[in-house]
């Protein structure tokens, strides 16, 4: 039973069928996530075209250094995740665990920076609601920007939290020798998920942080 489990689960005829089924399921999941985020990006584009000046002014209250740093962190995490998948394919357990932990660390750094950014917006009353304050005549339009900012980055951060949880489980399973060159689909599929979340941020960063910056 353990050898069969190491190769493929009982409901599949072969490791190849299991890998193809897992890949199809993950791509279907990513497709619906693209549609979900796409609605938010569409709303952002519409309102940005309507209130470009307000969005540009509000964007200047975001810290470009934090955004750029987090972009570099996620690019690095994509590299460590890809190396983790490669290590799983080769059956290098210790290397796999090391790169998974490195990816978890980088993801945690990203989330920590977002907490700092959110705290700064709270201190400066830039969180949409009754206490929102923005100097000038564009306050209401700026509040729309920050509503979208928190919705989009908050949803992205939630996906990061889920990703870190998945990677933590992979570390636990990997230390118990669950993954072999014949069976590493969970690592590969988690890698696809992680890369998708990273790509979403690659779009969020210029959309939110780089409006009218020269």
VMD Tcl script that draws the C-alpha trace (Angstrom):
set ca {
  {0.00 0.00 0.00}
  {2.78 2.44 0.84}
  {4.58 1.80 -2.46}
  {1.37 2.36 -4.41}
  {0.73 5.54 -2.47}
  {4.24 6.75 -3.21}
  {3.60 6.26 -6.92}
  {-0.03 7.35 -7.31}
  {-3.33 7.35 -5.46}
  {-5.58 4.34 -5.88}
  {-8.25 6.14 -7.94}
  {-5.76 6.76 -10.76}
  {-4.47 4.18 -13.22}
  {-0.96 5.63 -13.40}
  {1.23 8.44 -12.06}
  {0.87 10.19 -15.42}
  {-2.92 10.18 -15.18}
  {-2.77 11.51 -11.63}
  {-0.41 14.30 -12.64}
  {-2.54 15.27 -15.63}
  {-5.72 15.29 -13.53}
  {-4.10 17.41 -10.83}
  {-2.74 19.82 -13.43}
  {-6.13 20.17 -15.11}
  {-7.82 20.81 -11.79}
  {-5.29 23.47 -10.82}
  {-5.54 25.26 -14.19}
  {-9.34 25.30 -13.90}
  {-8.98 26.78 -10.41}
  {-6.51 29.40 -11.67}
  {-8.87 30.28 -14.54}
  {-11.72 31.08 -12.14}
  {-9.30 33.05 -9.95}
  {-8.28 35.07 -13.00}
  {-11.95 35.91 -13.62}
  {-12.35 36.85 -9.95}
  {-9.36 39.18 -9.90}
  {-10.29 40.33 -13.41}
  {-13.52 41.85 -12.10}
  {-11.56 43.91 -9.59}
  {-9.04 45.00 -12.20}
  {-11.88 45.99 -14.53}
  {-13.51 48.08 -11.79}
  {-10.16 49.69 -11.10}
  {-9.59 50.57 -14.78}
  {-13.08 52.07 -15.11}
  {-12.77 54.27 -12.02}
  {-9.19 55.21 -12.82}
  {-10.32 56.53 -16.19}
  {-13.18 58.42 -14.56}
  {-11.12 59.92 -11.72}
  {-7.55 59.83 -12.98}
  {-6.38 62.92 -11.08}
  {-7.81 61.66 -7.79}
  {-6.32 58.19 -8.27}
  {-2.92 59.68 -9.11}
  {-3.02 61.91 -6.01}
  {-4.09 59.04 -3.78}
  {-1.42 56.75 -5.23}
  {1.28 59.17 -4.15}
  {0.40 58.37 -0.53}
  {1.54 54.79 -1.10}
  {5.17 54.09 -0.26}
  {6.88 53.14 -3.50}
  {9.80 51.64 -1.61}
  {7.57 49.14 0.16}
  {5.88 48.17 -3.11}
  {9.18 47.73 -4.95}
  {10.69 45.76 -2.08}
  {7.71 43.42 -1.96}
  {7.91 42.95 -5.72}
  {11.54 41.84 -5.40}
  {10.60 39.54 -2.50}
  {7.89 37.80 -4.51}
  {10.13 37.40 -7.55}
  {12.69 35.75 -5.29}
  {9.99 33.52 -3.80}
  {8.99 32.37 -7.29}
  {12.59 31.32 -7.83}
  {12.79 29.38 -4.56}
  {9.43 27.74 -5.31}
  {10.61 26.67 -8.77}
  {13.78 25.24 -7.21}
  {11.63 23.37 -4.66}
  {9.64 21.75 -7.48}
  {12.90 20.82 -9.23}
  {14.24 19.28 -6.03}
  {11.04 17.26 -5.65}
  {11.39 15.97 -9.21}
  {14.91 14.79 -8.42}
  {13.93 13.31 -5.06}
  {16.25 15.58 -3.05}
  {14.28 15.73 0.19}
  {16.52 18.05 2.20}
  {16.89 20.49 -0.68}
  {13.12 20.43 -1.20}
  {12.46 21.22 2.45}
  {15.07 24.00 2.42}
  {13.57 25.76 -0.59}
  {10.03 25.37 0.74}
  {11.09 26.98 4.01}
  {12.83 29.76 2.07}
  {9.63 30.38 0.12}
  {7.60 30.47 3.33}
  {10.07 32.98 4.79}
  {9.85 35.25 1.74}
  {6.05 35.04 1.72}
  {6.00 35.94 5.41}
  {8.27 38.92 4.74}
  {5.83 40.11 2.08}
  {2.90 39.83 4.49}
  {4.86 41.61 7.21}
  {5.51 44.55 4.91}
  {1.81 44.70 4.02}
  {0.95 44.85 7.72}
  {3.30 47.83 8.07}
  {1.69 49.51 5.06}
  {-1.83 48.89 6.34}
  {-0.89 50.29 9.75}
  {0.47 53.42 8.09}
  {-2.80 53.93 6.20}
  {-4.75 53.45 9.42}
  {-2.61 56.01 11.26}
  {-3.07 58.56 8.45}
  {-6.84 57.96 8.23}
  {-6.66 56.55 4.70}
  {-8.83 53.53 5.45}
  {-12.24 53.98 3.75}
  {-15.04 54.62 6.18}
  {-16.27 57.20 8.66}
  {-12.73 58.25 9.64}
  {-11.36 58.60 6.12}
  {-9.51 61.88 5.59}
  {-7.90 63.19 2.41}
  {-6.91 66.78 1.89}
  {-8.31 68.62 -1.09}
  {-11.48 68.51 -3.17}
  {-10.91 64.94 -4.38}
  {-11.63 63.20 -1.09}
  {-14.55 61.07 -2.27}
  {-12.78 59.93 -5.43}
  {-9.63 59.17 -3.42}
  {-11.73 57.04 -1.09}
  {-12.76 54.95 -4.09}
  {-9.07 54.41 -4.86}
  {-8.36 53.20 -1.34}
  {-11.45 51.01 -1.34}
  {-10.08 49.24 -4.40}
  {-6.56 49.27 -2.95}
  {-7.62 47.45 0.20}
  {-9.94 45.09 -1.69}
  {-7.30 44.07 -4.22}
  {-4.26 43.92 -1.96}
  {-6.28 42.39 0.87}
  {-7.58 39.61 -1.36}
  {-4.07 39.06 -2.66}
  {-2.72 38.92 0.90}
  {-5.38 36.34 1.76}
  {-4.14 34.20 -1.12}
  {-0.62 34.60 0.24}
  {-1.73 33.40 3.68}
  {-3.35 30.34 2.09}
  {-0.18 29.74 0.09}
  {2.03 29.89 3.16}
  {-0.27 27.40 4.86}
  {-0.03 25.04 1.88}
  {3.75 25.28 1.87}
  {3.89 24.59 5.60}
  {1.93 21.39 4.99}
  {4.31 20.47 2.16}
  {7.26 20.89 4.51}
  {5.63 18.54 7.01}
  {4.86 15.96 4.33}
  {8.30 16.27 2.73}
  {10.11 15.65 6.02}
  {8.15 12.40 6.29}
  {9.37 11.32 2.87}
  {6.01 11.56 1.14}
  {7.33 13.00 -2.12}
  {9.46 11.08 -4.60}
  {10.45 11.53 -8.26}
  {7.40 9.38 -9.05}
  {4.99 11.35 -6.84}
  {5.42 15.09 -6.37}
  {2.15 16.49 -7.77}
  {1.22 18.40 -4.58}
  {4.51 20.30 -4.75}
  {4.10 21.04 -8.44}
  {0.47 22.18 -8.09}
  {1.30 24.35 -5.08}
  {4.05 25.87 -7.19}
  {1.54 26.79 -9.90}
  {-0.67 28.42 -7.28}
  {2.26 30.35 -5.81}
  {3.40 31.60 -9.22}
  {-0.15 32.74 -10.01}
  {-0.33 34.76 -6.79}
  {3.06 36.30 -7.59}
  {1.92 37.26 -11.09}
  {-1.17 38.98 -9.67}
  {1.11 41.19 -7.59}
  {3.25 41.97 -10.65}
  {0.10 43.60 -12.08}
  {-1.03 45.17 -8.80}
  {2.26 46.96 -8.21}
  {2.26 49.20 -11.31}
  {-1.53 49.64 -11.25}
  {-1.58 50.94 -7.68}
  {1.87 52.39 -7.00}
  {3.07 53.84 -10.30}
  {0.21 56.09 -11.40}
  {1.61 59.30 -12.95}
  {5.02 58.87 -11.29}
  {7.80 60.45 -13.29}
}
mol new
graphics top color blue
foreach p $ca { graphics top sphere $p radius 0.5 }
foreach p [lrange $ca 0 end-1] q [lrange $ca 1 end] { graphics top cylinder $p $q radius 0.2 }
display resetview
